Amino acid sequence: MRAVIVKSSPTSTGGKVLLGIDIVTNDGNPVALIGMQASCPACKKGIGDIVAKGPHQQFINGIAIALEEDVVACGCPEGSNIVLPLTKLTQIK
């Protein structure tokens, strides 16, 4: 299983997830959802939405929880910037 992504999780280009939903947390960090933004210091755009890669089975208000290896749609080549976990928590209860 892929790990859950939270606000401040790193990206593969040295950025970080900028947003999270405060009503659900992991070790005090708000859980990130698909469509929230992450920074990217490697491209001119500098920011992008988190896009789902593969199936997602956990949702908050109908929006999928971001998971390890989901893609940041910034100005980098497609699929080259992914979100990485702060922890290995794989499910929200």
PDB file with one MODEL, atoms N, CA, C and O in Angstrom:
MODEL        1
ATOM      1  N   MET A   1       0.832  -1.192   0.000  1.00  0.00           N
ATOM      2  CA  MET A   1       0.000   0.000   0.000  1.00  0.00           C
ATOM      3  C   MET A   1       0.873   1.252   0.000  1.00  0.00           C
ATOM      4  O   MET A   1       1.964   1.278   0.569  1.00  0.00           O
ATOM      5  N   ARG A   2       0.361   2.271  -0.649  1.00  0.00           N
ATOM      6  CA  ARG A   2       1.085   3.537  -0.683  1.00  0.00           C
ATOM      7  C   ARG A   2       0.773   4.368   0.558  1.00  0.00           C
ATOM      8  O   ARG A   2      -0.336   4.317   1.089  1.00  0.00           O
ATOM      9  N   ALA A   3       1.757   5.127   1.008  1.00  0.00           N
ATOM     10  CA  ALA A   3       1.607   5.951   2.205  1.00  0.00           C
ATOM     11  C   ALA A   3       0.740   7.179   1.937  1.00  0.00           C
ATOM     12  O   ALA A   3       0.673   7.678   0.814  1.00  0.00           O
ATOM     13  N   VAL A   4       0.081   7.654   2.989  1.00  0.00           N
ATOM     14  CA  VAL A   4      -0.746   8.854   2.936  1.00  0.00           C
ATOM     15  C   VAL A   4       0.161  10.089   2.916  1.00  0.00           C
ATOM     16  O   VAL A   4       1.178  10.134   3.608  1.00  0.00           O
ATOM     17  N   ILE A   5      -0.220  11.091   2.115  1.00  0.00           N
ATOM     18  CA  ILE A   5       0.535  12.341   2.000  1.00  0.00           C
ATOM     19  C   ILE A   5      -0.107  13.402   2.892  1.00  0.00           C
ATOM     20  O   ILE A   5      -1.331  13.499   2.976  1.00  0.00           O
ATOM     21  N   VAL A   6       0.727  14.188   3.549  1.00  0.00           N
ATOM     22  CA  VAL A   6       0.248  15.247   4.435  1.00  0.00           C
ATOM     23  C   VAL A   6       0.871  16.587   4.037  1.00  0.00           C
ATOM     24  O   VAL A   6       1.816  16.640   3.250  1.00  0.00           O
ATOM     25  N   LYS A   7       0.324  17.658   4.594  1.00  0.00           N
ATOM     26  CA  LYS A   7       0.920  18.984   4.394  1.00  0.00           C
ATOM     27  C   LYS A   7       2.380  18.922   4.831  1.00  0.00           C
ATOM     28  O   LYS A   7       2.688  18.351   5.877  1.00  0.00           O
ATOM     29  N   SER A   8       3.261  19.493   4.059  1.00  0.00           N
ATOM     30  CA  SER A   8       4.715  19.530   4.263  1.00  0.00           C
ATOM     31  C   SER A   8       5.437  18.277   3.788  1.00  0.00           C
ATOM     32  O   SER A   8       6.661  18.210   3.899  1.00  0.00           O
ATOM     33  N   SER A   9       4.721  17.274   3.259  1.00  0.00           N
ATOM     34  CA  SER A   9       5.406  16.122   2.660  1.00  0.00           C
ATOM     35  C   SER A   9       6.299  16.628   1.533  1.00  0.00           C
ATOM     36  O   SER A   9       5.921  17.564   0.828  1.00  0.00           O
ATOM     37  N   PRO A  10       7.475  16.029   1.346  1.00  0.00           N
ATOM     38  CA  PRO A  10       8.379  16.469   0.281  1.00  0.00           C
ATOM     39  C   PRO A  10       7.933  15.976  -1.093  1.00  0.00           C
ATOM     40  O   PRO A  10       7.126  15.055  -1.217  1.00  0.00           O
ATOM     41  N   THR A  11       8.486  16.619  -2.117  1.00  0.00           N
ATOM     42  CA  THR A  11       8.302  16.141  -3.488  1.00  0.00           C
ATOM     43  C   THR A  11       9.662  15.715  -4.036  1.00  0.00           C
ATOM     44  O   THR A  11      10.701  16.024  -3.452  1.00  0.00           O
ATOM     45  N   SER A  12       9.644  15.018  -5.139  1.00  0.00           N
ATOM     46  CA  SER A  12      10.892  14.495  -5.710  1.00  0.00           C
ATOM     47  C   SER A  12      11.791  15.581  -6.288  1.00  0.00           C
ATOM     48  O   SER A  12      12.956  15.318  -6.589  1.00  0.00           O
ATOM     49  N   THR A  13      11.267  16.804  -6.450  1.00  0.00           N
ATOM     50  CA  THR A  13      12.095  17.899  -6.970  1.00  0.00           C
ATOM     51  C   THR A  13      12.547  18.862  -5.875  1.00  0.00           C
ATOM     52  O   THR A  13      13.116  19.913  -6.172  1.00  0.00           O
ATOM     53  N   GLY A  14      12.299  18.512  -4.610  1.00  0.00           N
ATOM     54  CA  GLY A  14      12.720  19.366  -3.506  1.00  0.00           C
ATOM     55  C   GLY A  14      11.660  20.327  -3.011  1.00  0.00           C
ATOM     56  O   GLY A  14      11.934  21.160  -2.146  1.00  0.00           O
ATOM     57  N   GLY A  15      10.461  20.226  -3.541  1.00  0.00           N
ATOM     58  CA  GLY A  15       9.359  21.060  -3.063  1.00  0.00           C
ATOM     59  C   GLY A  15       8.668  20.402  -1.882  1.00  0.00           C
ATOM     60  O   GLY A  15       9.179  19.454  -1.285  1.00  0.00           O
ATOM     61  N   LYS A  16       7.480  20.936  -1.557  1.00  0.00           N
ATOM     62  CA  LYS A  16       6.699  20.329  -0.482  1.00  0.00           C
ATOM     63  C   LYS A  16       5.214  20.568  -0.722  1.00  0.00           C
ATOM     64  O   LYS A  16       4.824  21.497  -1.429  1.00  0.00           O
ATOM     65  N   VAL A  17       4.403  19.717  -0.124  1.00  0.00           N
ATOM     66  CA  VAL A  17       2.955  19.861  -0.200  1.00  0.00           C
ATOM     67  C   VAL A  17       2.568  21.080   0.637  1.00  0.00           C
ATOM     68  O   VAL A  17       2.975  21.204   1.792  1.00  0.00           O
ATOM     69  N   LEU A  18       1.778  21.975   0.044  1.00  0.00           N
ATOM     70  CA  LEU A  18       1.476  23.254   0.673  1.00  0.00           C
ATOM     71  C   LEU A  18       0.180  23.271   1.475  1.00  0.00           C
ATOM     72  O   LEU A  18       0.006  24.110   2.359  1.00  0.00           O
ATOM     73  N   LEU A  19      -0.724  22.354   1.173  1.00  0.00           N
ATOM     74  CA  LEU A  19      -2.043  22.381   1.791  1.00  0.00           C
ATOM     75  C   LEU A  19      -2.412  21.033   2.383  1.00  0.00           C
ATOM     76  O   LEU A  19      -1.863  20.000   2.001  1.00  0.00           O
ATOM     77  N   GLY A  20      -3.341  21.056   3.310  1.00  0.00           N
ATOM     78  CA  GLY A  20      -3.894  19.843   3.892  1.00  0.00           C
ATOM     79  C   GLY A  20      -5.238  20.174   4.500  1.00  0.00           C
ATOM     80  O   GLY A  20      -5.578  21.346   4.664  1.00  0.00           O
ATOM     81  N   ILE A  21      -6.002  19.154   4.835  1.00  0.00           N
ATOM     82  CA  ILE A  21      -7.325  19.348   5.428  1.00  0.00           C
ATOM     83  C   ILE A  21      -7.221  19.119   6.936  1.00  0.00           C
ATOM     84  O   ILE A  21      -6.861  18.031   7.387  1.00  0.00           O
ATOM     85  N   ASP A  22      -7.537  20.147   7.697  1.00  0.00           N
ATOM     86  CA  ASP A  22      -7.326  20.124   9.148  1.00  0.00           C
ATOM     87  C   ASP A  22      -8.198  19.130   9.905  1.00  0.00           C
ATOM     88  O   ASP A  22      -7.865  18.762  11.032  1.00  0.00           O
ATOM     89  N   ILE A  23      -9.302  18.689   9.317  1.00  0.00           N
ATOM     90  CA  ILE A  23     -10.205  17.792  10.054  1.00  0.00           C
ATOM     91  C   ILE A  23      -9.676  16.364  10.146  1.00  0.00           C
ATOM     92  O   ILE A  23     -10.166  15.571  10.950  1.00  0.00           O
ATOM     93  N   VAL A  24      -8.675  16.032   9.325  1.00  0.00           N
ATOM     94  CA  VAL A  24      -8.048  14.702   9.378  1.00  0.00           C
ATOM     95  C   VAL A  24      -6.538  14.907   9.405  1.00  0.00           C
ATOM     96  O   VAL A  24      -5.978  15.544   8.513  1.00  0.00           O
ATOM     97  N   THR A  25      -5.876  14.363  10.438  1.00  0.00           N
ATOM     98  CA  THR A  25      -4.436  14.561  10.571  1.00  0.00           C
ATOM     99  C   THR A  25      -3.692  13.249  10.779  1.00  0.00           C
ATOM    100  O   THR A  25      -4.274  12.237  11.169  1.00  0.00           O
ATOM    101  N   ASN A  26      -2.405  13.292  10.510  1.00  0.00           N
ATOM    102  CA  ASN A  26      -1.478  12.197  10.787  1.00  0.00           C
ATOM    103  C   ASN A  26      -0.345  12.807  11.601  1.00  0.00           C
ATOM    104  O   ASN A  26       0.404  13.640  11.090  1.00  0.00           O
ATOM    105  N   ASP A  27      -0.211  12.408  12.847  1.00  0.00           N
ATOM    106  CA  ASP A  27       0.799  12.982  13.746  1.00  0.00           C
ATOM    107  C   ASP A  27       0.739  14.506  13.774  1.00  0.00           C
ATOM    108  O   ASP A  27       1.773  15.171  13.826  1.00  0.00           O
ATOM    109  N   GLY A  28      -0.467  15.056  13.739  1.00  0.00           N
ATOM    110  CA  GLY A  28      -0.662  16.498  13.795  1.00  0.00           C
ATOM    111  C   GLY A  28      -0.560  17.208  12.464  1.00  0.00           C
ATOM    112  O   GLY A  28      -0.779  18.417  12.397  1.00  0.00           O
ATOM    113  N   ASN A  29      -0.232  16.490  11.402  1.00  0.00           N
ATOM    114  CA  ASN A  29      -0.110  17.086  10.072  1.00  0.00           C
ATOM    115  C   ASN A  29      -1.405  16.888   9.294  1.00  0.00           C
ATOM    116  O   ASN A  29      -1.881  15.757   9.193  1.00  0.00           O
ATOM    117  N   PRO A  30      -1.993  17.953   8.738  1.00  0.00           N
ATOM    118  CA  PRO A  30      -3.212  17.820   7.955  1.00  0.00           C
ATOM    119  C   PRO A  30      -2.993  16.934   6.720  1.00  0.00           C
ATOM    120  O   PRO A  30      -1.986  17.062   6.023  1.00  0.00           O
ATOM    121  N   VAL A  31      -3.942  16.042   6.466  1.00  0.00           N
ATOM    122  CA  VAL A  31      -3.864  15.130   5.325  1.00  0.00           C
ATOM    123  C   VAL A  31      -4.123  15.906   4.032  1.00  0.00           C
ATOM    124  O   VAL A  31      -5.025  16.741   3.980  1.00  0.00           O
ATOM    125  N   ALA A  32      -3.334  15.631   2.993  1.00  0.00           N
ATOM    126  CA  ALA A  32      -3.486  16.283   1.689  1.00  0.00           C
ATOM    127  C   ALA A  32      -4.466  15.503   0.818  1.00  0.00           C
ATOM    128  O   ALA A  32      -4.562  14.279   0.907  1.00  0.00           O
ATOM    129  N   LEU A  33      -5.186  16.233  -0.022  1.00  0.00           N
ATOM    130  CA  LEU A  33      -6.142  15.635  -0.941  1.00  0.00           C
ATOM    131  C   LEU A  33      -5.723  15.886  -2.384  1.00  0.00           C
ATOM    132  O   LEU A  33      -4.979  16.823  -2.674  1.00  0.00           O
ATOM    133  N   ILE A  34      -6.208  15.039  -3.278  1.00  0.00           N
ATOM    134  CA  ILE A  34      -5.989  15.252  -4.708  1.00  0.00           C
ATOM    135  C   ILE A  34      -6.538  16.636  -5.068  1.00  0.00           C
ATOM    136  O   ILE A  34      -7.630  17.006  -4.636  1.00  0.00           O
ATOM    137  N   GLY A  35      -5.784  17.392  -5.852  1.00  0.00           N
ATOM    138  CA  GLY A  35      -6.175  18.741  -6.249  1.00  0.00           C
ATOM    139  C   GLY A  35      -5.537  19.836  -5.413  1.00  0.00           C
ATOM    140  O   GLY A  35      -5.525  21.000  -5.815  1.00  0.00           O
ATOM    141  N   MET A  36      -5.002  19.469  -4.242  1.00  0.00           N
ATOM    142  CA  MET A  36      -4.281  20.457  -3.440  1.00  0.00           C
ATOM    143  C   MET A  36      -2.919  20.714  -4.082  1.00  0.00           C
ATOM    144  O   MET A  36      -2.502  19.970  -4.969  1.00  0.00           O
ATOM    145  N   GLN A  37      -2.231  21.755  -3.642  1.00  0.00           N
ATOM    146  CA  GLN A  37      -1.010  22.178  -4.320  1.00  0.00           C
ATOM    147  C   GLN A  37       0.268  21.793  -3.589  1.00  0.00           C
ATOM    148  O   GLN A  37       0.304  21.635  -2.368  1.00  0.00           O
ATOM    149  N   ALA A  38       1.318  21.649  -4.402  1.00  0.00           N
ATOM    150  CA  ALA A  38       2.673  21.420  -3.902  1.00  0.00           C
ATOM    151  C   ALA A  38       3.609  22.362  -4.641  1.00  0.00           C
ATOM    152  O   ALA A  38       3.358  22.725  -5.790  1.00  0.00           O
ATOM    153  N   SER A  39       4.682  22.754  -3.981  1.00  0.00           N
ATOM    154  CA  SER A  39       5.665  23.637  -4.609  1.00  0.00           C
ATOM    155  C   SER A  39       6.653  22.819  -5.432  1.00  0.00           C
ATOM    156  O   SER A  39       6.788  21.608  -5.257  1.00  0.00           O
ATOM    157  N   CYS A  40       7.342  23.522  -6.338  1.00  0.00           N
ATOM    158  CA  CYS A  40       8.368  22.876  -7.152  1.00  0.00           C
ATOM    159  C   CYS A  40       9.466  23.892  -7.459  1.00  0.00           C
ATOM    160  O   CYS A  40       9.261  24.786  -8.279  1.00  0.00           O
ATOM    161  N   PRO A  41      10.628  23.769  -6.813  1.00  0.00           N
ATOM    162  CA  PRO A  41      11.715  24.703  -7.080  1.00  0.00           C
ATOM    163  C   PRO A  41      12.456  24.416  -8.390  1.00  0.00           C
ATOM    164  O   PRO A  41      13.335  25.184  -8.783  1.00  0.00           O
ATOM    165  N   ALA A  42      12.109  23.323  -9.063  1.00  0.00           N
ATOM    166  CA  ALA A  42      12.846  22.912 -10.260  1.00  0.00           C
ATOM    167  C   ALA A  42      12.286  23.477 -11.564  1.00  0.00           C
ATOM    168  O   ALA A  42      12.932  23.361 -12.605  1.00  0.00           O
ATOM    169  N   CYS A  43      11.104  24.085 -11.530  1.00  0.00           N
ATOM    170  CA  CYS A  43      10.532  24.585 -12.787  1.00  0.00           C
ATOM    171  C   CYS A  43      10.123  26.048 -12.653  1.00  0.00           C
ATOM    172  O   CYS A  43      10.036  26.580 -11.546  1.00  0.00           O
ATOM    173  N   LYS A  44       9.874  26.688 -13.787  1.00  0.00           N
ATOM    174  CA  LYS A  44       9.498  28.100 -13.788  1.00  0.00           C
ATOM    175  C   LYS A  44       8.128  28.331 -13.173  1.00  0.00           C
ATOM    176  O   LYS A  44       7.893  29.366 -12.549  1.00  0.00           O
ATOM    177  N   LYS A  45       7.223  27.373 -13.344  1.00  0.00           N
ATOM    178  CA  LYS A  45       5.875  27.516 -12.787  1.00  0.00           C
ATOM    179  C   LYS A  45       5.932  27.550 -11.260  1.00  0.00           C
ATOM    180  O   LYS A  45       5.255  28.365 -10.633  1.00  0.00           O
ATOM    181  N   GLY A  46       6.734  26.671 -10.661  1.00  0.00           N
ATOM    182  CA  GLY A  46       6.978  26.702  -9.227  1.00  0.00           C
ATOM    183  C   GLY A  46       5.913  26.105  -8.328  1.00  0.00           C
ATOM    184  O   GLY A  46       6.104  26.031  -7.114  1.00  0.00           O
ATOM    185  N   ILE A  47       4.798  25.679  -8.896  1.00  0.00           N
ATOM    186  CA  ILE A  47       3.688  25.142  -8.109  1.00  0.00           C
ATOM    187  C   ILE A  47       2.823  24.277  -9.021  1.00  0.00           C
ATOM    188  O   ILE A  47       2.788  24.482 -10.234  1.00  0.00           O
ATOM    189  N   GLY A  48       2.133  23.319  -8.432  1.00  0.00           N
ATOM    190  CA  GLY A  48       1.238  22.491  -9.234  1.00  0.00           C
ATOM    191  C   GLY A  48       0.259  21.728  -8.364  1.00  0.00           C
ATOM    192  O   GLY A  48       0.490  21.527  -7.171  1.00  0.00           O
ATOM    193  N   ASP A  49      -0.834  21.306  -8.972  1.00  0.00           N
ATOM    194  CA  ASP A  49      -1.836  20.502  -8.280  1.00  0.00           C
ATOM    195  C   ASP A  49      -1.370  19.062  -8.169  1.00  0.00           C
ATOM    196  O   ASP A  49      -0.658  18.563  -9.041  1.00  0.00           O
ATOM    197  N   ILE A  50      -1.771  18.395  -7.096  1.00  0.00           N
ATOM    198  CA  ILE A  50      -1.499  16.966  -6.936  1.00  0.00           C
ATOM    199  C   ILE A  50      -2.545  16.208  -7.742  1.00  0.00           C
ATOM    200  O   ILE A  50      -3.745  16.430  -7.584  1.00  0.00           O
ATOM    201  N   VAL A  51      -2.078  15.309  -8.610  1.00  0.00           N
ATOM    202  CA  VAL A  51      -2.938  14.533  -9.502  1.00  0.00           C
ATOM    203  C   VAL A  51      -2.810  13.057  -9.143  1.00  0.00           C
ATOM    204  O   VAL A  51      -1.709  12.563  -8.900  1.00  0.00           O
ATOM    205  N   ALA A  52      -3.935  12.363  -9.112  1.00  0.00           N
ATOM    206  CA  ALA A  52      -3.941  10.940  -8.750  1.00  0.00           C
ATOM    207  C   ALA A  52      -3.181  10.098  -9.766  1.00  0.00           C
ATOM    208  O   ALA A  52      -3.302  10.291 -10.976  1.00  0.00           O
ATOM    209  N   LYS A  53      -2.394   9.159  -9.247  1.00  0.00           N
ATOM    210  CA  LYS A  53      -1.720   8.157 -10.070  1.00  0.00           C
ATOM    211  C   LYS A  53      -2.180   6.802  -9.540  1.00  0.00           C
ATOM    212  O   LYS A  53      -1.818   6.413  -8.429  1.00  0.00           O
ATOM    213  N   GLY A  54      -2.951   6.104 -10.307  1.00  0.00           N
ATOM    214  CA  GLY A  54      -3.455   4.812  -9.866  1.00  0.00           C
ATOM    215  C   GLY A  54      -4.705   4.942  -9.007  1.00  0.00           C
ATOM    216  O   GLY A  54      -5.219   6.041  -8.801  1.00  0.00           O
ATOM    217  N   PRO A  55      -5.189   3.806  -8.510  1.00  0.00           N
ATOM    218  CA  PRO A  55      -6.444   3.801  -7.750  1.00  0.00           C
ATOM    219  C   PRO A  55      -6.301   4.399  -6.351  1.00  0.00           C
ATOM    220  O   PRO A  55      -5.246   4.323  -5.722  1.00  0.00           O
ATOM    221  N   HIS A  56      -7.380   4.985  -5.897  1.00  0.00           N
ATOM    222  CA  HIS A  56      -7.472   5.542  -4.544  1.00  0.00           C
ATOM    223  C   HIS A  56      -8.728   4.977  -3.896  1.00  0.00           C
ATOM    224  O   HIS A  56      -9.779   4.900  -4.532  1.00  0.00           O
ATOM    225  N   GLN A  57      -8.620   4.585  -2.636  1.00  0.00           N
ATOM    226  CA  GLN A  57      -9.756   3.955  -1.967  1.00  0.00           C
ATOM    227  C   GLN A  57     -10.240   4.725  -0.750  1.00  0.00           C
ATOM    228  O   GLN A  57     -11.241   4.341  -0.145  1.00  0.00           O
ATOM    229  N   GLN A  58      -9.565   5.790  -0.378  1.00  0.00           N
ATOM    230  CA  GLN A  58      -9.984   6.588   0.771  1.00  0.00           C
ATOM    231  C   GLN A  58     -10.284   8.013   0.315  1.00  0.00           C
ATOM    232  O   GLN A  58      -9.515   8.630  -0.424  1.00  0.00           O
ATOM    233  N   PHE A  59     -11.431   8.516   0.781  1.00  0.00           N
ATOM    234  CA  PHE A  59     -11.916   9.817   0.348  1.00  0.00           C
ATOM    235  C   PHE A  59     -12.378  10.637   1.549  1.00  0.00           C
ATOM    236  O   PHE A  59     -12.815  10.087   2.560  1.00  0.00           O
ATOM    237  N   ILE A  60     -12.275  11.946   1.425  1.00  0.00           N
ATOM    238  CA  ILE A  60     -12.826  12.880   2.399  1.00  0.00           C
ATOM    239  C   ILE A  60     -13.731  13.825   1.623  1.00  0.00           C
ATOM    240  O   ILE A  60     -13.282  14.512   0.705  1.00  0.00           O
ATOM    241  N   ASN A  61     -14.989  13.857   1.989  1.00  0.00           N
ATOM    242  CA  ASN A  61     -15.975  14.680   1.269  1.00  0.00           C
ATOM    243  C   ASN A  61     -15.940  14.421  -0.233  1.00  0.00           C
ATOM    244  O   ASN A  61     -16.085  15.350  -1.029  1.00  0.00           O
ATOM    245  N   GLY A  62     -15.748  13.169  -0.620  1.00  0.00           N
ATOM    246  CA  GLY A  62     -15.765  12.781  -2.022  1.00  0.00           C
ATOM    247  C   GLY A  62     -14.474  13.033  -2.779  1.00  0.00           C
ATOM    248  O   GLY A  62     -14.410  12.766  -3.979  1.00  0.00           O
ATOM    249  N   ILE A  63     -13.446  13.536  -2.116  1.00  0.00           N
ATOM    250  CA  ILE A  63     -12.162  13.819  -2.769  1.00  0.00           C
ATOM    251  C   ILE A  63     -11.129  12.830  -2.244  1.00  0.00           C
ATOM    252  O   ILE A  63     -11.022  12.615  -1.036  1.00  0.00           O
ATOM    253  N   ALA A  64     -10.371  12.232  -3.156  1.00  0.00           N
ATOM    254  CA  ALA A  64      -9.386  11.213  -2.777  1.00  0.00           C
ATOM    255  C   ALA A  64      -8.263  11.795  -1.928  1.00  0.00           C
ATOM    256  O   ALA A  64      -7.807  12.916  -2.151  1.00  0.00           O
ATOM    257  N   ILE A  65      -7.830  11.005  -0.948  1.00  0.00           N
ATOM    258  CA  ILE A  65      -6.657  11.347  -0.149  1.00  0.00           C
ATOM    259  C   ILE A  65      -5.418  11.149  -1.021  1.00  0.00           C
ATOM    260  O   ILE A  65      -5.295  10.128  -1.697  1.00  0.00           O
ATOM    261  N   ALA A  66      -4.501  12.116  -1.010  1.00  0.00           N
ATOM    262  CA  ALA A  66      -3.262  12.009  -1.790  1.00  0.00           C
ATOM    263  C   ALA A  66      -2.386  10.893  -1.223  1.00  0.00           C
ATOM    264  O   ALA A  66      -2.282  10.718  -0.009  1.00  0.00           O
ATOM    265  N   LEU A  67      -1.766  10.149  -2.125  1.00  0.00           N
ATOM    266  CA  LEU A  67      -0.935   9.013  -1.747  1.00  0.00           C
ATOM    267  C   LEU A  67       0.470   9.138  -2.324  1.00  0.00           C
ATOM    268  O   LEU A  67       0.702   9.846  -3.303  1.00  0.00           O
ATOM    269  N   GLU A  68       1.395   8.431  -1.692  1.00  0.00           N
ATOM    270  CA  GLU A  68       2.780   8.343  -2.160  1.00  0.00           C
ATOM    271  C   GLU A  68       2.811   8.057  -3.660  1.00  0.00           C
ATOM    272  O   GLU A  68       2.093   7.184  -4.148  1.00  0.00           O
ATOM    273  N   GLU A  69       3.640   8.791  -4.380  1.00  0.00           N
ATOM    274  CA  GLU A  69       3.858   8.678  -5.819  1.00  0.00           C
ATOM    275  C   GLU A  69       2.752   9.284  -6.677  1.00  0.00           C
ATOM    276  O   GLU A  69       2.773   9.118  -7.897  1.00  0.00           O
ATOM    277  N   ASP A  70       1.769   9.995  -6.067  1.00  0.00           N
ATOM    278  CA  ASP A  70       0.876  10.801  -6.888  1.00  0.00           C
ATOM    279  C   ASP A  70       1.732  11.898  -7.517  1.00  0.00           C
ATOM    280  O   ASP A  70       2.811  12.215  -7.015  1.00  0.00           O
ATOM    281  N   VAL A  71       1.255  12.464  -8.596  1.00  0.00           N
ATOM    282  CA  VAL A  71       2.052  13.376  -9.419  1.00  0.00           C
ATOM    283  C   VAL A  71       1.718  14.834  -9.114  1.00  0.00           C
ATOM    284  O   VAL A  71       0.562  15.177  -8.864  1.00  0.00           O
ATOM    285  N   VAL A  72       2.741  15.687  -9.138  1.00  0.00           N
ATOM    286  CA  VAL A  72       2.543  17.133  -9.049  1.00  0.00           C
ATOM    287  C   VAL A  72       2.549  17.669 -10.481  1.00  0.00           C
ATOM    288  O   VAL A  72       3.546  17.550 -11.193  1.00  0.00           O
ATOM    289  N   ALA A  73       1.427  18.258 -10.892  1.00  0.00           N
ATOM    290  CA  ALA A  73       1.291  18.791 -12.253  1.00  0.00           C
ATOM    291  C   ALA A  73       1.812  20.226 -12.274  1.00  0.00           C
ATOM    292  O   ALA A  73       1.041  21.186 -12.269  1.00  0.00           O
ATOM    293  N   CYS A  74       3.136  20.349 -12.297  1.00  0.00           N
ATOM    294  CA  CYS A  74       3.787  21.658 -12.334  1.00  0.00           C
ATOM    295  C   CYS A  74       4.342  21.860 -13.745  1.00  0.00           C
ATOM    296  O   CYS A  74       3.784  21.330 -14.705  1.00  0.00           O
ATOM    297  N   GLY A  75       5.409  22.602 -13.880  1.00  0.00           N
ATOM    298  CA  GLY A  75       6.004  22.831 -15.188  1.00  0.00           C
ATOM    299  C   GLY A  75       7.070  21.819 -15.575  1.00  0.00           C
ATOM    300  O   GLY A  75       7.656  21.924 -16.653  1.00  0.00           O
ATOM    301  N   CYS A  76       7.329  20.845 -14.716  1.00  0.00           N
ATOM    302  CA  CYS A  76       8.314  19.794 -15.009  1.00  0.00           C
ATOM    303  C   CYS A  76       7.740  18.796 -16.014  1.00  0.00           C
ATOM    304  O   CYS A  76       6.525  18.753 -16.205  1.00  0.00           O
ATOM    305  N   PRO A  77       8.591  17.995 -16.660  1.00  0.00           N
ATOM    306  CA  PRO A  77       8.077  16.960 -17.554  1.00  0.00           C
ATOM    307  C   PRO A  77       7.056  16.083 -16.821  1.00  0.00           C
ATOM    308  O   PRO A  77       7.236  15.752 -15.649  1.00  0.00           O
ATOM    309  N   GLU A  78       6.003  15.720 -17.516  1.00  0.00           N
ATOM    310  CA  GLU A  78       4.894  14.973 -16.922  1.00  0.00           C
ATOM    311  C   GLU A  78       5.362  13.738 -16.155  1.00  0.00           C
ATOM    312  O   GLU A  78       6.082  12.895 -16.691  1.00  0.00           O
ATOM    313  N   GLY A  79       4.947  13.646 -14.910  1.00  0.00           N
ATOM    314  CA  GLY A  79       5.263  12.486 -14.080  1.00  0.00           C
ATOM    315  C   GLY A  79       6.609  12.522 -13.388  1.00  0.00           C
ATOM    316  O   GLY A  79       6.934  11.607 -12.632  1.00  0.00           O
ATOM    317  N   SER A  80       7.404  13.560 -13.627  1.00  0.00           N
ATOM    318  CA  SER A  80       8.745  13.585 -13.036  1.00  0.00           C
ATOM    319  C   SER A  80       8.770  14.152 -11.616  1.00  0.00           C
ATOM    320  O   SER A  80       9.745  13.953 -10.891  1.00  0.00           O
ATOM    321  N   ASN A  81       7.719  14.850 -11.216  1.00  0.00           N
ATOM    322  CA  ASN A  81       7.634  15.386  -9.857  1.00  0.00           C
ATOM    323  C   ASN A  81       6.530  14.635  -9.127  1.00  0.00           C
ATOM    324  O   ASN A  81       5.353  14.771  -9.461  1.00  0.00           O
ATOM    325  N   ILE A  82       6.911  13.841  -8.129  1.00  0.00           N
ATOM    326  CA  ILE A  82       5.937  13.067  -7.366  1.00  0.00           C
ATOM    327  C   ILE A  82       6.003  13.451  -5.889  1.00  0.00           C
ATOM    328  O   ILE A  82       7.012  13.975  -5.417  1.00  0.00           O
ATOM    329  N   VAL A  83       4.913  13.183  -5.167  1.00  0.00           N
ATOM    330  CA  VAL A  83       4.900  13.447  -3.730  1.00  0.00           C
ATOM    331  C   VAL A  83       5.448  12.233  -2.985  1.00  0.00           C
ATOM    332  O   VAL A  83       5.208  11.086  -3.361  1.00  0.00           O
ATOM    333  N   LEU A  84       6.187  12.523  -1.920  1.00  0.00           N
ATOM    334  CA  LEU A  84       6.834  11.494  -1.103  1.00  0.00           C
ATOM    335  C   LEU A  84       6.307  11.604   0.328  1.00  0.00           C
ATOM    336  O   LEU A  84       5.972  12.702   0.772  1.00  0.00           O
ATOM    337  N   PRO A  85       6.228  10.501   1.048  1.00  0.00           N
ATOM    338  CA  PRO A  85       5.622  10.545   2.384  1.00  0.00           C
ATOM    339  C   PRO A  85       6.558  11.067   3.475  1.00  0.00           C
ATOM    340  O   PRO A  85       7.775  10.890   3.409  1.00  0.00           O
ATOM    341  N   LEU A  86       5.961  11.714   4.480  1.00  0.00           N
ATOM    342  CA  LEU A  86       6.691  12.045   5.705  1.00  0.00           C
ATOM    343  C   LEU A  86       6.767  10.814   6.603  1.00  0.00           C
ATOM    344  O   LEU A  86       7.765  10.588   7.286  1.00  0.00           O
ATOM    345  N   THR A  87       5.690  10.018   6.589  1.00  0.00           N
ATOM    346  CA  THR A  87       5.623   8.779   7.372  1.00  0.00           C
ATOM    347  C   THR A  87       5.076   7.678   6.477  1.00  0.00           C
ATOM    348  O   THR A  87       4.669   7.944   5.346  1.00  0.00           O
ATOM    349  N   LYS A  88       5.062   6.471   6.960  1.00  0.00           N
ATOM    350  CA  LYS A  88       4.563   5.352   6.165  1.00  0.00           C
ATOM    351  C   LYS A  88       3.128   4.961   6.510  1.00  0.00           C
ATOM    352  O   LYS A  88       2.710   3.847   6.195  1.00  0.00           O
ATOM    353  N   LEU A  89       2.356   5.855   7.153  1.00  0.00           N
ATOM    354  CA  LEU A  89       0.957   5.571   7.440  1.00  0.00           C
ATOM    355  C   LEU A  89       0.220   5.341   6.129  1.00  0.00           C
ATOM    356  O   LEU A  89       0.278   6.178   5.229  1.00  0.00           O
ATOM    357  N   THR A  90      -0.469   4.218   6.015  1.00  0.00           N
ATOM    358  CA  THR A  90      -1.130   3.887   4.757  1.00  0.00           C
ATOM    359  C   THR A  90      -2.642   4.000   4.801  1.00  0.00           C
ATOM    360  O   THR A  90      -3.286   3.963   3.753  1.00  0.00           O
ATOM    361  N   GLN A  91      -3.228   4.136   5.984  1.00  0.00           N
ATOM    362  CA  GLN A  91      -4.679   4.250   6.074  1.00  0.00           C
ATOM    363  C   GLN A  91      -5.064   5.254   7.139  1.00  0.00           C
ATOM    364  O   GLN A  91      -4.400   5.384   8.168  1.00  0.00           O
ATOM    365  N   ILE A  92      -6.146   5.958   6.874  1.00  0.00           N
ATOM    366  CA  ILE A  92      -6.726   6.888   7.835  1.00  0.00           C
ATOM    367  C   ILE A  92      -7.933   6.190   8.440  1.00  0.00           C
ATOM    368  O   ILE A  92      -8.783   5.677   7.712  1.00  0.00           O
ATOM    369  N   LYS A  93      -8.015   6.166   9.753  1.00  0.00           N
ATOM    370  CA  LYS A  93      -9.158   5.508  10.408  1.00  0.00           C
ATOM    371  C   LYS A  93     -10.069   6.527  11.041  1.00  0.00           C
ATOM    372  O   LYS A  93     -11.083   6.163  11.637  1.00  0.00           O
TER     373      LYS A  93
ENDMDL
END
